[in-house]
Structures are given as structure tokens and as C-alpha cells.
Amino acid sequence: QVQLVESGGGLVQAGGSLRLSCVASGTTFSISTMGWYRQAPGKQREWVAFITSGYSTNYSDSVKGRFTISRDNTKNTVYLRMNSLKPEDTAVYYCKNHRGGYWGQGTQVTVSS
């Protein structure tokens, strides 16, 4: 059974930082591209960043230079380090295993102004 569990969300002031984690089980994590997505209230889910099995990364323009995606294959975990947070970053953040199309349940990030 595939399971992705996100954690690390919370309430932070604008300009602050958070690190999200997503632990995967039941998947071939090390050979999977992993992605982070977010969905703000009333908006469609949007892609934020992804990291390939070869550790190549890519970011949406809205987070480039502020967010960093990384992975630790020994822990089956993908991270999203978020710096210089803005109120418009407020959303539920989800991780996704691109290989199998699996999603986590999401973690709420709220940035106050």
C-alpha cells in the first residue's frame, strides 16, 4: 500500500521559513520523481517544485529563489525548504509520487502579513 505523509506546515509570519517533509512508504522511492504542489482556497492545485531520481530540480517561477526541494533516499523522504514566505504562499501543500501518481493528504501552510 502506497502512502505519502506530509508534515511541517503551520502558521508563520511573512518573511519567515518552514520546512515541509513528505515520507513515502510502499513505493520505489529512490527511482521516483517527487513533486510538491499547493492549493490555495478557491484556486486550482498548482505545481511548486519537483526533484528527479537523479536529483535534478525545477521550480515554478513564483517560488524560484525562495524554495528548495531536496530528497533523502535513505529515509524515503522529500523536503521543501521555504524561505522568505509571503501571504500568497498560503495554501495546503501536497507531495506527489510522479511515478505512480500518488498523493499525500496535504499539510496547511498559513503566512500572516
Secondary structure per residue as TSV (DSSP state, phi and psi in degrees):
chain	resnum	aa	ss	phi	psi
A	1	Q	-	360.0	126.4
A	2	V	-	-82.4	134.9
A	3	Q	E	-142.9	132.5
A	4	L	E	-122.1	125.9
A	5	V	E	-124.9	115.2
A	6	E	E	-90.9	153.3
A	7	S	E	-156.8	169.6
A	8	G	-	104.2	-4.9
A	9	G	-	-72.1	172.6
A	10	G	E	165.4	-166.8
A	11	L	E	-103.4	129.1
A	12	V	E	-142.6	151.8
A	13	Q	E	-78.9	155.1
A	14	A	T	-55.4	137.5
A	15	G	T	92.5	-10.9
A	16	G	-	-83.1	-175.4
A	17	S	-	-133.2	154.0
A	18	L	E	-145.2	155.4
A	19	R	E	-124.6	119.3
A	20	L	E	-92.2	147.8
A	21	S	E	-126.7	149.8
A	22	C	E	-138.5	113.9
A	23	V	E	-98.9	129.3
A	24	A	E	-108.3	143.4
A	25	S	E	-139.1	153.8
A	26	G	S	73.7	15.6
A	27	T	S	-131.1	164.6
A	28	T	-	-86.2	73.2
A	29	F	G	-57.4	-44.9
A	30	S	G	-64.6	-23.5
A	31	I	G	-105.1	10.8
A	32	S	S	-104.1	137.1
A	33	T	-	-73.3	134.0
A	34	M	E	-117.6	141.6
A	35	G	E	-131.8	157.4
A	36	W	E	-113.6	138.6
A	37	Y	E	-133.3	164.9
A	38	R	E	-145.2	155.1
A	39	Q	E	-138.6	115.5
A	40	A	-	-88.4	158.4
A	41	P	T	-56.0	130.1
A	42	G	T	76.4	5.6
A	43	K	S	-122.2	162.6
A	44	Q	-	-76.4	155.3
A	45	R	-	-65.4	137.8
A	46	E	E	-128.9	150.5
A	47	W	E	-74.9	142.1
A	48	V	E	-113.6	-51.5
A	49	A	E	-163.0	158.1
A	50	F	E	-144.1	159.8
A	51	I	E	-136.3	131.6
A	52	T	-	-86.0	174.4
A	53	S	T	-64.2	-24.4
A	54	G	T	-91.9	11.3
A	55	Y	-	72.8	14.7
A	56	S	-	-72.8	144.3
A	57	T	E	-127.7	157.7
A	58	N	E	-151.0	148.3
A	59	Y	E	-133.7	149.7
A	60	S	-	-70.2	155.0
A	61	D	T	-61.2	-30.5
A	62	S	T	-68.8	-19.7
A	63	V	T	-120.1	-6.7
A	64	K	T	-57.9	131.7
A	65	G	T	89.8	-13.3
A	66	R	T	-114.8	-32.7
A	67	F	E	-108.7	148.5
A	68	T	E	-133.5	125.1
A	69	I	E	-99.2	141.1
A	70	S	E	-149.2	169.8
A	71	R	E	-145.1	152.9
A	72	D	E	-129.2	101.7
A	73	N	T	-68.6	-21.9
A	74	T	T	-71.9	-20.0
A	75	K	T	-113.5	5.0
A	76	N	T	50.2	43.7
A	77	T	E	-129.9	138.6
A	78	V	E	-116.4	141.9
A	79	Y	E	-118.8	156.9
A	80	L	E	-135.7	107.1
A	81	R	E	-88.0	125.6
A	82	M	E	-120.7	115.2
A	83	N	-	-112.4	164.6
A	84	S	S	48.7	49.1
A	85	L	-	-65.6	145.8
A	86	K	-	-121.4	156.7
A	87	P	G	-54.7	-32.2
A	88	E	G	-73.7	-4.7
A	89	D	G	-82.9	-6.8
A	90	T	-	-60.3	124.7
A	91	A	E	-178.0	170.2
A	92	V	E	-89.5	127.6
A	93	Y	E	-103.0	132.5
A	94	Y	E	-122.7	144.5
A	95	C	E	-103.6	155.7
A	96	K	E	-139.8	135.8
A	97	N	E	-90.7	107.6
A	98	H	T	-67.7	-27.9
A	99	R	T	-64.6	-42.8
A	100	G	T	-108.7	-4.4
A	101	G	T	74.2	25.1
A	102	Y	E	-89.5	145.6
A	103	W	E	-120.1	151.4
A	104	G	-	-85.6	-178.3
A	105	Q	-	-87.7	-13.3
A	106	G	-	96.1	155.1
A	107	T	E	-137.4	135.6
A	108	Q	E	-82.2	132.0
A	109	V	E	-120.4	124.4
A	110	T	E	-124.7	124.6
A	111	V	E	-113.5	118.8
A	112	S	E	-93.3	149.1
A	113	S	-	-91.5	360.0
